[in-house]
Amino acid sequence: MKELIEFIAKSLVEKPGDVTLSEEEKEDGSILYKLAAAQEDMGRIIGKQGRTAKAMRTLLNAKATRENKRASLQIME
């Protein structure tokens, strides 16, 4: 799952070297992914009205559901 989100984010931005994705397991067993990028690339990751971010979250949830897990994506600013 981490590779999927990282690949999508790096494909969208102008500075792919600045993209960082950390993984954190919560107490309830779900996984929280924290995505950070260069400030000037945040608009590309979020997209118009948050559509790109919503699409990445949808893909993440679909993949997590197939693996019987719960996952969420937090975009750090």
CORNORPE-V771465 format. One record per residue. RES is the residue in one small letter. SS is DSSP state (@ for helix, = for strand, . for the rest). Layout:
# CORNORPE-V771465
[[RES/SS] [RES/SS]]
This chain:
# CORNORPE-V771465
[[m/.] [k/@] [e/@] [l/@] [i/@] [e/@] [f/@] [i/@] [a/@] [k/@] [s/@] [l/@] [v/.] [e/.] [k/.] [p/@] [g/@] [d/@] [v/.] [t/=] [l/=] [s/=] [e/=] [e/=] [e/=] [k/.] [e/.] [d/.] [g/.] [s/.] [i/=] [l/=] [y/=] [k/=] [l/=] [a/=] [a/.] [a/.] [q/@] [e/@] [d/@] [m/@] [g/@] [r/@] [i/@] [i/@] [g/.] [k/@] [q/@] [g/@] [r/@] [t/@] [a/@] [k/@] [a/@] [m/@] [r/@] [t/@] [l/@] [l/@] [n/@] [a/@] [k/@] [a/@] [t/@] [r/@] [e/.] [n/.] [k/.] [r/.] [a/=] [s/=] [l/=] [q/=] [i/=] [m/.] [e/.]]
